Amino acid sequence: MSKVFLIFVLAVLMNKEAVSATDHTVGGSSGWDESTDFSSWASGETFKVGDKLVFKYSTMHSVVELGDESAYKSCGIGSAIDSMKGGKSVVKLDKPGTRYFACGTMGHCDQGMKVKIKTVSASSAPSSSSTPSSSSSSSTPASQSKAVHPYSSSIFMAILVVSAMVFTMF
């Protein structure tokens, strides 16, 4: 019976990690656009390791990742460490720390089209009940969606049941 319990605990922990990852649409419903106040948007979000930034933008924009605070403040686009184009770009937040993004179109960064993202480890992030939010609604903001396939819970349960049956035979 202890094998079944171990499988159950491991499966729950694996499923918890998948459910806790969040896709953050940068700029919310406005997306990656020069009319968006990215500082306000970012201040209402909690970015955790495993989350993704989703940049949605028109072809007149791009996304560049800047290497440090100095390049961010001065809009030093020429020193970009990564550049993305195509209308939709996804960046995985794979470690704690601060990352800097700006639009690579001439003049857009200077007009405020840039964002600083502070990523925290999943274990040090505040719980959702204590996370400040720009909305008092209890529903998930439009800028966030759970990064979970709609069938993942069913598949998870099926694997769990089959694993438990197999291990109880031995």
N, C-alpha and C positions, 0 to 999 in steps of 0.2 A: 504494500500500500504506500510505502514511502516514495517509491518511484513515481507513482501517480501524482503525489503531492508535489514532488520536485518539478515534474513536467508542467503541472498547473502553475506553479510560482514563476517558472521561467517564461511561460507563454504570456502570463499577465504582464510581467515586466517588459517583454518585447512589444506587446500591444500598447502599453502605456506610452512608450517612447514614440511610436508611430502616431498615436492620437495627439500627443502634446505638440508636435511640430506644426507651425503656422506659416502660411503664405501671406506675406504682407504686400499688398499692392501699393507701391510707393506713390504717395500723394492721395491715397484713397480713391474716391470715385472720379476725381479730376485727373488722376494719373500723373505721368511725368510730363509736365507742361509748365511754361513760364508763369502762368497765372496762379500757381499753387504756392501756398506758404508751407514750405517743407519743414521749417523749424517747428512750427505749431503741430504739423502732422506727426513728426517723429517724437515730439514730447508726449504725445498721447498713446504711444505704442511701447510695448516691452518686447525687445528683440532677444531671443534666446538661441544658444547653440543648437543647430539642427533646423532652425527656421529658414525661410527663403524670402528674399526680396524679389518682387515681380515688378519690373519696370515696363509700363505700357505707354507707348509714345508714337507720334507721327514720324514720317520719314524725314522731316526737317530737324529732328532731334537725334541725339545719340546719348550714350551713357559712357562716361570714362570714370575709372577708379583712380583716385589720387593717392599718393603714397603717404602723405602726412598732413598735419594740421596747417603747416606753413603754406603748402601748395593749395590746400582747401581755402584758406583765408585770402590768398592772392589770386585765386582762380588760375593756378599754374597748370593749365591743360597740357602744355608741352611736356610735362614730366609725368604724364599718366602711366600707370603700371598695367592698365588694361583698358580696352576700348571695345564697345559693343554697339551694333547697329541692327536694324531690321524691324523695329516696331514693338518687339517684346523681348526682353532679356531677363533671365533669372539668375540670381546670385545666391548661392548657399552660404549661410553664416555658419562656418565650420569651427570657429574658435572664439573665445571671449576677446574683447578688445574693441577699438574704435576703427571704423572704416569710413572713407570719404568718397562721395560720388558727385559728379557734376555733368552738366550737358556739355558736349564737345563742340556745339555750334557756336561760332564766334559771337561773343557778347552775352550769351544766355546765362552763363555762370555769374557774370558781373551783375546781371539783373535778378539774381537770387535763385537761379535754377541749380541748386546744389543741396546736398543733404549729408549730414553727419549721423552715422549709425553706431550706437554703443550696444555691443552684444554682450550679454551676461551668460554665465553657465546656467544650464537648465536647473540645477539644484539651488542656485542662489537667486533665481528670479522670484519676485513677489508672487503670491497666489493671486488668482483672478479676483478674489473678493477684496484684496487690498491694493490692486493696481489702479492708479489714477486713470481716468478716462475722460475724454471730451464729451462723452455721451452718458447720460444717467440710465439709459436703457439696459436691461439685463440681457438683451440679445447680442449676438456676435456682430461687431461692426462690419459694414460692407467691405472694408479694406482687408478683412481677414477671412480666411477660410481654412478649415482643417485639411491638412495634407493627408487624407485617408481615402483610399478607394472605397466606393460604396459597398462592395462586397467583402471588405476586409474582416469585419466582425463575423460574418457567416463562415468565411474560410477559416478564420482563427478558431472558431468553435468546433468546426468539423475536424481540424487537425488535432485539437485538444481531445475530443472524444475518441478518435481513432487511436491516438497515442496512449490514452488511458486503457483502452481495450487491449492493445497489443501488450503493454507492460504488465497488465494483470494476468495475462496468460502465462507469464514466466515466473 
